[in-house]
Amino acid sequence: MIELDNVHKAFGPKKVLQGVTLHVPQGTSLVIIGGSGTGKSVTLKCVLGLITPDAGTIRVGGQPVGGTDRDAFLARFGMLFQGGALFDSMPVWQNVAFRLLRGALKRPRDEAREIAIEKLRRVGLKPDVADLFPAELSGGMQKRVGLARAIAAEPEIIFFDEPTTGLDPIMAGVINDLIREIVVEMGATAMTITHDMSSVRAIADDVAMLHDGVIKWAGPVAQMDASGDPYLDQFIHGRADGPIEAVR
């Protein structure tokens, strides 16, 4: 479903991606791990066409990214943002139905509200939450609303950007379980970036370790602990000593 072949991207003298190659089969869940500033978010933005690579190719569903029908391309994606990214001035149901109220996916207002309430139920929120504003919700509830919005338009591909950031361990576990259930139910292809190893183990079918602009290791999550790769081993165990230099 998603193919990156030898993708390079630099910002001035700063080389961020230096030959990233990744293939994500349809209906599978890939988690990209790596330290801060290693290019995880840039990789997602390249797939979405928000950033144009300097070299290499990216295909989604066999088609090169950057075609003329931008709205149709983006309609294939859902996104759960790291900070929730909810619109403070809109009630919850309008946040969830944001894409259903405008553009190529526009639905009648009443229908959009019904879909929003259905998706809120799917993430464990009651219908009375629909008319609240984001500021009236806890952090965990805001994450659930963000997840409901990500799946509202039944996307083929869902991106999760640090889905458990700012949550306590119990709520993080709840969100991880929800993500896994929903991705499997929908048959969606998922890409997640995270530092949270509990998320990796809960969400991933496959894992890719990004460091110094290249994939150092990629494989099934079940093989992660016995990979023998020094970069991956240092990262997943949180060791200060190893090939990844810790900023002191």
N, C-alpha and C positions, 0 to 999 in steps of 0.2 A: 504493500500500500504506500509506503514511504521509502524512498531510496535517495541516499546522499552518497555521491561518489567523488572523492578527492576534493572536498569543498574547502576553499580558502577564503578568509576574510581578514583584512587589516583595517585599522583606523589610524591613518597617518603612519608613523613608525611602529605602532603597536600591532603586532601580529597576533590575532586572537584565534582564528581557526587556521590550521596549517596542514590540511589534508584529511578532513574528517570523512570517513566512509562508514555508513550505517544503512542497514536494510531492516525494515520493520514489516513483517508479514501481516496481511489483513487479519483483523480480529485478535491480535496479540497486544500485550502490554509491555512496553519497553520503558525502563527507568534509567535516566542518565544521571550518574553521580560524578562528583569531582569538587574540588575546592572552589571557594569564591573567586570570581574573575577568570575562570578557566574557559568560558565561552558557552556555557550551557544555555543561557537565555538567548545568546546570539544565534545558536543553532536553531532554536525554535522559531525565532524571528525570520531566519532565512527560509525555513520551510513554509512559513506563512506568506512569504513574499514581502515582508515589511522591510527587510534588508536584502540587498542584492549582493551575492557572493562575488568576489574578485575572480575566482576560477572554480572549476568543478561543475557538476550537474546535480540538480535536485528534481525528482519526479514524485508526483502524488497520483496514485492510481494509474501509473504508466505515462502520465502527461507531464511535460515540463512545467515547473512553477513559473508564473509570469505571463500567462495567457491573457487574451483580451477581455474575457468575461470575468472580471474581478469579483463581482457580487456572487456569481454562481460558484466560483472557486471557494470563497470564504464561507459560503453557506454550508459547505461540507464539514466545517470545523466548529467545535465548541471549546470554550476555554474557562478554566478556573484559575483566577489570578491570585498571586501570592497574598496581596493585602485585601482580598475580597473585591475591591474596586466597585462597590455598589454606589449608586447615585443617591446622595443624601436627600435630595429634594423630591424623590419619587417614592411612593409606597412600595412595599415589598413585591406585590404582584406585578407592578409595572417594571420593576427591575428584572424579575424572572422572565417576563414576556417582552423584554426590550426589543428583541429581533423580530418578534411576531407582530409588533405594532408599527413596523416601518419597513421600507425596502422590499426586496424581492420575496421575502417570506411573509409579507403582511397578511394578517388575518383580521376579521371583524373583531372589534373591541371585546364584546362579550365572549366570543370564542377564545380569544387570547387569554382573558382572565380565567376561564375554565381550565385551560391547559396549564396555566401558571399554578393554580390551586392543586391540580393533579400532581404536578412535579414537586410542589412543596410537600404534599403527602408522601411522595416517594422517598424524600429525604428525611422523613420523620417530623415534619412540622404541620401543625393543625391549621385548618382554613382561616381561623381568626388572626393568624399572623399576617395574612395577605394585605391587610389594610394598615399595618404598622409601618413605621419608617425605620430605616437601618439603625439610627441612633438609639432606638428602643430595644435593640436586640443585643444579646451577649455575643462574644467573639465566635463561639461555637455555632450559634444560630446564624450568624452572618456567613460563616463558611458554608453552611447547609444551603442558604439562599443562593450563594455563588455557584454551588454545585447544581442546584435546581435550574438556574439560568443556563449553565453550560449544557444541560441536556434538553432544554425546552424545545429546541428545534429538531430533535432527533438526529444529531450529527453522526457522520460516519467516523470521524476522527475527533478525539478529545485530548486536549493538552492540559496538564496539571502543573502549575508553577508553585513549587513549595507548598503543597496542599495543607500541611499541618503546622506551618509556622505560627507561633503565638498561641498555640493551644496546649492545654495541660495533657499529660499522657493518656488519660482516660478518653477525653474528647478526641485526641489524635487517633486513638484506636478506633473510635466510632466512625470517624471520617474515612480512615483507611478501609474499613470494612464496607462502608457505603460505596466508596469508589470501586472497589473490586466487584461487588455485587452488580452495580449498575453497568459497568463495562462489559461484564459477562452477559447480563440480560440483553443489552442492546447489540451485542456482537460488534462493538465498536473497536477501532484501533486506537490505542492510547500511548501517548508519550508523556512522561513525568520527569521533572527535574527536582531533586531533593537532596538534602544533607541528612535526612532522618532515616537511619538504617531500619527502623521498625516499619516505616512506610515502604522501603524497598522490598522487604520480605513479605509484606502484606499485599502489595500491588503488582509486583513484577512477575512477568513470565521470563523476560530477559533483562540483563543489566549491561550497561556500557559505562566504562570508566574513562572520563575525559580529563586529560592533563597535558599542559603545554601545547594545546591546539590539536591534539591527535587522540584517537581512541587507543588507550593502552591495553585494555582488555574488554572483550565482549563475549557473552555467553549466557546460558540458562542460569536463573537465580539459584537453582539447586547446586550448581558447580562453583558458586562464588566463594564459599569458605575454603575450598580446597584448590583454588585456582593456581597457586604457586606464583602469582604475579606480585612482585614486591610493592608496586604502587597501590594496587587494589587492597592488598593485605594491610598495608599501613593505614589506608583510609578507613576501611570498615572496622578496624579495631581502635581507631583514634590514637595511634601512636605518634609521639613527637619525633621519634628517631626513624629515619628511613629515607628513601629517595626523594620524597616530597619535602621540600624545605619549609619548615614552620617559621612564620614571621615572629621574631622575638622582640 
